[in-house]
Amino acid sequence: MKKVSTLLISCTLIMGTALAGCSKDNASGPSTDSGKSTASKILLFNNSKEPTSMDPPIGFDQISYDVVNNVFEGLTRLGKDQQPQPAMAKEWKVSADGKQVTFTLRDGIKWSNGDPVKASDFEYAWKRLLNPKTASDAAFLAYPIEGAEAYNSGKGSADDVKIKAVDDKTLEVKLAQPASWLIGMVSSPAFFPVHKATVEGNAKWAGEAATIVSNGPFKISEWKHDSELKVVKNDSYWDAANVKLDGVTYKMVNDTNTAYQLFSTGELHYTESIPADMSEKLFAENKVTIEDAAGTAFYRFNTKMAPFTNANIRKAFVAAVDRQKLVDLVLKQKHKPADGYVSPGLKDPAGGDFRKVGGSLIKFDAAEAKSLLAKGMQEAGYTTLPEVTLTYNTNDTSQRIAQALQAMFKDNLGIDIKLANKEGKVLTDEQKKLQLQLSRSSFLPDFADPINFLDGFQSTNPFSRTGWANAQYDKLIKDAYNEPNEANRFKMMHEAEKILMDEAPILPLYFYNTAYLKSDKVDGIVKHPFGFVDFKWASFK
């Protein structure tokens, strides 16, 4: 939950990623024997901040996975058309009942250190993802696999998980229930293989460039923490002939104005960091490109902490936010106001869009917000609302959004709230410990199915970070996982989303898009709405 938890998952509210291509100003490479300079095809990408981790099951956020997706590779890879295509696996077969998938690996695939990639690497990695000691927030993605949930929850063993390397080229996976999204899901970084000897030989293997062994189109060559991370083309990659870049440099610039200036001076050639005070002019000049994306920006209520133990008080805060004003006057990047939690773009069995079929489940209504607040305070026995602190991650866009909500709560509820900012890793850690009252979040999907949005708020899912529990919701999600009839499954998911919005453990803000400035020198960058950025096909014109 690029999510990646989203994102995922701790990432900036504008999905603050910026990438860039090499220019004549910074593209010069080493001289040849003839004395002529050769152009180095290095793409510059602003990754906003330091990745959480390069360990696939640990770096469960967009900031990390936008790197991991390019230095590792799974059994499948999302293609330019957003559909899963063969990657480490050359083919797969699904049984007639949909409950067994057999992957056959390619010949000659290698790790960046030259070792062969084997089916056992996937068995080891997937069981490590599920190992309770790994404590991966992404582990729930594998729950459709037989024995996975029991092992991850401490009620079963690794031997009970039905993932088996039959031989070096064959991986057999048995499912507890059919999962139509599995082939696409295993293209997610959470399911990437890891090099067993490296992982078991060094507990800190994923923290430095020199100790990371990977298997993707690129490999990490240098990592200056909190500054930049460099990757270079991996000549051991099975499809290296189709990788056109020499490398990518991920910059870590966490300010939209600074990133825009770097773009303006040619130090970044593709950026999603568009200053709000310049966006109107840039849009008017047709310099900004907008593409569909997926995911939702939202805030989490701590339902175990006053005053948000009361559902009507939570719903009052939800109704007090004018999302259209937020996207028009604060973000200024043509986002869509959120009217539910699941973002648009997911088709149902009848060909409709899940969001449109589900309808608008939340709306701005100042009068209703005041009524709900009064009702909730009476229920909770408050004459004065307990002090509220809204916490956001250290980012200029997140700050502007927090300030806008602060003003809306004052205008529409008559409430003065406090603001606090924290570094992203700290904020996420404190969310997990239920130490924050109201705090920013985002969700970026790992695969294209509404279940990926909704299962994160099951009472046992570590992604929730709200303290909220609803038995009916849990049952609907569980039943949806087990339902073979797609029409019935989608009906269950619509019912679950209605409960989520009615109980209001979260405050949705807006749906993501991708708005960017791009140099005309750059081509072939793929931004997956239900995945992560991919440079495999990127090039310079």
N, C-alpha and C positions, 0 to 999 in steps of 0.2 A: 504494500500500500504505500505505491510510489509515492502502491502505494505506494508502490512503492509506496504507507503509512506515511501513491502517492505517493508518502509519503508520505506517506508516506510517510506521516512521515515528516520530518522536520525540514522544510524548505521554505524559501521566501514566498510571500503571498502572491507575487507576480511570477512565480516559477522562475526566479531570478537566475537564469542561466544565459550566458552570452558566449557565442563562439565567433571565431574570426579567422579570416584567411590571410595568407601571407601577401605582402605587397612589395613593390619595387623598393620601398624604403627599408624593409626588414627581411627580405626574402633571399638575400645573397648568401651563398654557401661557400664551400671551400673552392679554391682555385684548381683548375685542371692543369695537366702538364704543359698545356699550350699557353697557360697564363690567363685564360679566360675564366671569369666567374661563372659558376653554375648555380642556378636557382634552387634553393632548398624549399620543398613543398611542405611547409609547416603551417598548420592551421592554428590560430590563436582563439581560445575559447574562455570566456569569463565564467568560471564555475561558482562565483559569488563568495564562497568561503571554503574553509578546510573540510574535506570529506570526513564523514564520521569514521569510516573504515573501508579498506579495500578487501576485507574478508566478506565474501558474498552473503552469508546469512546474517552478518552483523551490520553492515552498512545499509540498512533498510530505509533509504531516503533518496530523493532525486539527486542531491548533491553528490552522494557517493556512487549511485548506480549509473549516472551519466558517464562516469569514468569506468566503472566495473564492466559496463555493457560493451566497452570497446577493447578491454584488455583480457577479458574472458569470453568464453562462448559455451552455450548449452547445446542440448541435443537438437533444438530447433532455433531458428533466428527469425524475427519478424522481417519480412521483405519490404521492398519499397511500396508495395500495395497493402501493407499492414497485415498481411496474412502470414502465418508461420510457414517456413520453408526448411528443407533439410539443412543442417549445419554439422555438428559433430556426428549426428546420425544421418546416414544416407537415405534411410527409409524406416517406416514403422507399420505395424499391423495392429488393428483393433479387433478384438473378438466380437462375435455376433451379438453377445449380450452387453457389449460396451464396458465390460468389467476387467478386461486384461489388455494391456498394450505392450507390445514387444518392439523394442528399438534395435536396429542394427547399425553399428558404428561404421564409419568410413575406414578404409585402409590408409595407413600412413599418417594418421593424425598425431601431432606431437605437442608436448609442453614446450615452453620457451627455453627450457634447459636441454631439450633434445630427447627426453624420455617419452615413450609412447603414451598416448591417452587411451585408457582402457575402460571397459564397462564398469570395472570395479571402482574406478575413480568416482563414477556417478553414484554407485551404491554407497560408498563411503561418505560422499558429500551430502547426499540426501538424508542419510541416517544421522549424520552430524548436525544437519539443520534441525532435525527433530529431537536430538538429544537434549533433555532438560538442562544439562550443564552448560550447553551452548547459550541458552537463554535468548534465542533468536525471536524477535518480534514477528518474523516472517514465517515461523514454523506452521502456523495455522493454514497456510496456503496448501500444504501437503496433506491436510486431513482427509481428502477423498481417498488416499491410499490406505488400504487395509492395514490396520494395526498402528497407523501413524498417530492418531489422536491419543490413544491409550499410552503409547510410549512417551509422547511429549508431555502428557499430564502426570506421568509417574505411575501409571497403572498397568503398564506393560513393559516389554523389553524390546531391544533392538532386533532380536531374532524374530519377534512377532510381526515386524514391519515387512510387508510383502514387496520388497525391492530386492531383486536378485540378479547378480551378474552371472549369467549362465556360462559364459566364456568371455574371452577378452573383447569380443565384438557384439555380444548380445546382452541387453538389459531387459529383464522381464519385470513388469509392474502390474500388480493386481489391485483393483480398486474395491473399496467397500460399497460404492455405488457408481453408476455411470457418471462421468464428468466430461461433458461435451467440450469443455474449454481446456482440457488437459494439454493438448498438443501446443496450443498457444501459450499456456501458462508456463511450460517448461522452457520457454525462451526468456523468462524472467531471470534476472541475476540471482535470485534466491536459490535457483536450481542449477546454478553453474557448478562444474566440478572443481575440486581443489586437489592439490598435489599432496598426497598423504604424508610422504616422508618430510616434506617441507613443513606442513602443519604440525606434525608430531615432534619435529626436531627443534622447533623454535616457537614458543608461545607468542612472540611478538613479530612473527613473520610478515604480517600484513601491514606493518607500520613504517617500513622503509623500502625504497626502490630496490636496493641491492638484494633483499631477501624475498621478494615476491616472484613466484613462478606462476605463469599464466598460460592461456592457450588461445587467446583471441587474435584479432587482426593487428593489434598493437601490444607493445609491452612497455612497462614503466622503466624509464631510463634515469630519471632524476626527480626528487621530491624535496622541495624547499618548503617546509611546513608553514602554513598560513601565508604563503606567497605564491608559489606556482608548482605545478606538477607536470612533468614532461613525459610523453609517451612517443615511442618510435615504431615504425613498421616492424612487425614480427615476421621475419623471413621464414620461420618454421610453420607459419599458419597454412592450413591446407589450401586456402584460396588466395594466397598472397599475390598471385598474378593479377587479381582484380582489385587490389588495394592500391590506390593511386597516390595517396599522401605519403610523405616521408615521416610525418609525425603530427602530433597535436600538443600544444602547450595550453594547459588549463590554468588560467589566471584566477586569482581569488580577490576580487574587488567587490566589496559589499556596499557600495554606494552608487546609486543610479546616475548621479551627475558625473562622478569620476569615470564610470564606465562609458558614459556617452562621450566624454571628452577624449577618452582613449580611442573610441571609434572614430571620432571626428579627425583625429590626428593620424589615423592609419595604424594605430597600435592594436586595434581590434577591428575586424572586418565583418563581424556578424554579432549583433548584440540584441538582447531582449530588454536591456536596461534603458528605458525611455523616460527621461524626466517628465513628471506630470506637467510642469510649467511650460514645456516645449512641445508636448504631445499634439496639441491642437494645430500648431503650425506645421509639424512634421506630417500629420495625417492630411492636412489640407494640401501639402505639396506632394502627396502620394509617395512619400519616402518610407512609409511604414507598411509592411505586409502583414496581414492577419490570416492565420490558418486555424482551422478547428483543432481543439485540444480536448482533453478529458480531465476531470477532477474537480474538486470543490474546495474553496477556501472557507473556513468556518472557525468558530470558537467553541471550546469545550467548557461546559459547566461542571463544577465539582459537586455532584449531587449528595455528597457526604458532608459538605461544608455549608453552614448558614451564609446567606439566606437561600441558597439554591437547593436545599433539601426539599423545597416546595415547588411542585410542578407549575403552578400558576404564576409564581414569581419568575420562573425560567421563561415561561411562555410570554410574559409581559415584556421581558427583555428582547425576545425574538420579534415581537410585534412592533417594538419601538424603533427598529432599524429601517431606515429608508434606503433600501439597496439600490434603487435606481439612482438616487442622488449620490450614493457612494461610488458607483461605477462611472457616472457622468462627470462628477465634480472633483473627485479625489483620485481615482485610478486613471481615468481618461485614456483607456486603452480598449474601449469597446467590448468590455466583458459583459456577459449576460448575468443579470441579477438572479440569485438562487431562489427558486420557488419550491425547492425540495432538497434532498441530499444527493440523489443519484443524478449525475450530469447527463446532458443530451448526448445522443450518438449511439445508443445501444438499441438494436432492433429486437423486437419481440417476434414470436413465431408467426404472427399474422402480417409482419412487415412494418408495423408501427414503431414509433420511437418510445422507449420505456418512459421517458420523462413526459412526453405529451400525453400518453395514455394515462399516466398516473395523475396528471393535472397539477395545479398549483396547490401545494399543501401548506404554504406559509405566505404571509403577506404583511406589508406595512400598514398599520392601522393605529394611529396615536390614541384615539379614543378607546379602542379595545385594549390597548396596552395599559392604559391607566386603570381601566376596569379590572383587568386581570391582576394588576399589582395590588389593588385594594382588596380583592378577594383573597389573594395569596397571603397578604399580611394578616388579614383577619384569621385565616386558617392556621397560620403559624403563631398567632398571638403577638405579633409585632405592633407596637405603636410607632416605633422608629425603625427603619430598615437598617440592619447591621451594615457596617462599612464594607464596601465592595472595592476590590482591586483588580483591574484588568491588566494582565501580563502579556507582553508581546516580545518577539525576538528582536535582537539588535539589528535593525535594518530601517532605512529611511522610509520605505514604502509601508512597512508594518507600523511604523510610528505614526504616519499620517492617517492610516486607517483607524488605529487606536484612538487618536485624537478626534477623529470624526465621530466614532461611536460614543466617546465621552460626551461630545456636544449633543448628540441625539438623545442619549439617556437623560441629560439635563433638560433638554427642550420638551421631550415627549413623556418623561416619567417624573420629572422634577427631582431627579437623583444626581447627586455629585459623587462621581466615582474617582478613584485614584488610578494612576497609570504607573506601571513598572516595566522596565525592560531587562531582559536577561539574554546572555549568549545562548544560541540555539541548543547546544548539548545540555546546558544546565536546565533550560526550560523543559526540555523533553524528560529529563531525569526527574524533575520535580513534579511534572504531570503524572508520571508513572507512580510516584509515591503519594499522589492525591494531596499535594501540598499547595496547590494553586486554586483560587476560587473560580476565575474566568480567564481563559488563556487561549492564545491563537494557535491554530493548527491548519493543516491542509491534508487532503487526500488525493493521491495520484494513483490510478488503478494499475494493477499488475497484469490484468488480462481483461478481455472485452466481454464481461458478463456482469449484470447487476449484483450478483451474489458477492462479488469482490468488494463492492461498496458496503454492503449491508452486513456481512458476517463479522465485520470488525467490532460491532457493538453488541455481540453476544456477551452475556455476563462473564463468561470465562475467557474472553479474548483479551490479551494484554494490550491490543491496540486501543481499546475503548478509553481508558484513562479518565473515566467520568464517575466511576463508582455506581453507575446505573445498572439495574437488573430488572428484567421483565420476563416472566416465565412464558407468556404467550409469544413474545418476540423470539425468544430462544427456540421455542418449539417450531415456529414457522420457518426459521432459518434451517434448523435440522431437517425438517420435513422437505424443504426445498432441495436440499442436498440429495435426499433420497428419492425424490419424485422423478420418474422416468418420462412422464408426459410433460412436454415443454410448456404447453398452454397452462396447465395446472401449476407448474413450477413458477411461472411468471406471475400468476395470480397470487400465490403465496408471498412472493417478494413485494408486490404492490401493497399487500396487507401489512407486511412488516414495516415498510417505509412509512405508512400512515401512522403506525404505532410510534415509531421513532420520532416523527414530527410532532405528534400529539403529546408525548411525554417530555419532549424537548430537553434531552441531555446535551444537545448541541445547538449552536446558533449558526446556521448556514449564511454565508455572505454573498458569494458570487461563484459562477462557474468559470473555469479557466479557458483561456484561448492562448494562442501564441502570436504575439505581436513583436515584430523584429525589424531591425535595420540591417541590410546586407550589402556588402560590396559586390559589384558585378563581376569581381574576379573569382568569387566562390560559387561552386555548384555541387549538387548531389548530396547535401546534408539532409538526412532523414530525421524528422521529429515525429516519433510515434505517439499518437494520441493515447494509446493504451500500452505504452512502453516508455523507452528512454531514447535519448539522442543516439544516432548511429552515424559514425564517420567512415564505415567500411566502403561506401560508394562515393565519398566526397572527393572533390578534385578542384583544381584551379583551371579556369578557362584559358 
